[in-house]
Amino acid sequence: MYLLKRPNGHNGMPFGYIRRKQVMNKWLIRLIALIAFVICIALIVTGQRTVGVSHLMKMMAGLLGLLALLFAYNKTHQ
């Protein structure tokens, strides 16, 4: 007979609860990444409208944010 082993740190919770919590965490991470993506795009677009060092730095911050999101995505999908 096949027996399921409970993961470490389950605290007596049923398997369904653990799975729902993992799914909720995954959706929360995706939502945070989407919000960060929109903010980075907004930084790039608003910085592009005007000439100046401060606006260039705003665009660079948006670009670094996009690169960080891309790095995090690639790290999880290796």
Backbone torsions as a table, in degrees:
resi	resn	phi	psi	omega
1	MET	NA	140.7	-178.2
2	TYR	-86.5	126.1	179.6
3	LEU	-112.6	135.0	177.6
4	LEU	-88.1	134.1	175.4
5	LYS	-94.4	135.7	176.5
6	ARG	-78.0	142.9	177.8
7	PRO	-68.0	156.2	177.8
8	ASN	-63.2	140.5	178.0
9	GLY	77.7	28.6	-177.8
10	HIS	-78.1	-18.7	176.3
11	ASN	57.0	28.7	176.9
12	GLY	77.6	7.2	-179.9
13	MET	-78.7	147.2	177.2
14	PRO	-68.4	160.9	-176.5
15	PHE	-61.4	-38.0	-179.4
16	GLY	-60.5	-39.3	179.2
17	TYR	-64.3	-41.9	-179.7
18	ILE	-64.5	-42.6	-179.0
19	ARG	-65.3	-43.9	179.0
20	ARG	-62.3	-38.1	179.7
21	LYS	-65.8	-39.8	178.0
22	GLN	-65.5	-41.0	179.0
23	VAL	-65.6	-41.5	179.1
24	MET	-64.0	-39.7	177.8
25	ASN	-64.3	-38.9	179.5
26	LYS	-63.9	-43.5	178.7
27	TRP	-67.6	-35.1	178.1
28	LEU	-66.1	-41.0	177.8
29	ILE	-65.0	-40.6	177.7
30	ARG	-64.1	-40.3	179.2
31	LEU	-64.5	-42.6	178.4
32	ILE	-64.1	-40.4	178.2
33	ALA	-65.1	-38.8	178.5
34	LEU	-65.1	-42.9	178.2
35	ILE	-63.9	-41.9	177.9
36	ALA	-63.7	-38.8	178.3
37	PHE	-62.5	-45.4	179.8
38	VAL	-63.5	-40.7	179.0
39	ILE	-64.5	-42.5	-179.9
40	CYS	-64.6	-43.1	177.5
41	ILE	-62.6	-40.9	178.5
42	ALA	-63.1	-39.5	177.1
43	LEU	-61.9	-42.4	-179.1
44	ILE	-67.0	-45.9	-176.6
45	VAL	-67.4	-43.9	-179.2
46	THR	-71.3	-31.5	177.6
47	GLY	-72.0	-26.2	-177.4
48	GLN	-75.1	-21.6	-174.5
49	ARG	-71.1	-25.1	-174.5
50	THR	-128.3	151.6	179.1
51	VAL	-94.2	135.7	177.0
52	GLY	156.7	161.2	-177.7
53	VAL	-67.2	-40.5	-178.9
54	SER	-64.2	-36.7	178.5
55	HIS	-73.0	-32.2	174.8
56	LEU	-65.1	-40.8	177.8
57	MET	-65.3	-35.9	176.8
58	LYS	-63.1	-43.2	178.1
59	MET	-65.6	-39.6	178.7
60	MET	-64.7	-38.4	177.3
61	ALA	-63.7	-41.3	177.2
62	GLY	-64.4	-40.5	178.9
63	LEU	-66.3	-42.2	177.7
64	LEU	-63.9	-36.4	176.4
65	GLY	-63.7	-43.0	177.1
66	LEU	-63.6	-40.3	177.8
67	LEU	-65.6	-36.4	177.4
68	ALA	-66.3	-40.5	177.2
69	LEU	-64.5	-41.1	178.2
70	LEU	-64.3	-41.4	177.1
71	PHE	-61.1	-45.0	-179.8
72	ALA	-64.2	-40.0	178.6
73	TYR	-64.0	-47.2	-178.8
74	ASN	-66.9	-31.4	179.4
75	LYS	-64.0	-38.2	-178.7
76	THR	-81.8	-17.6	-176.5
77	HIS	-116.1	40.6	179.6
78	GLN	-77.6	NA	NA
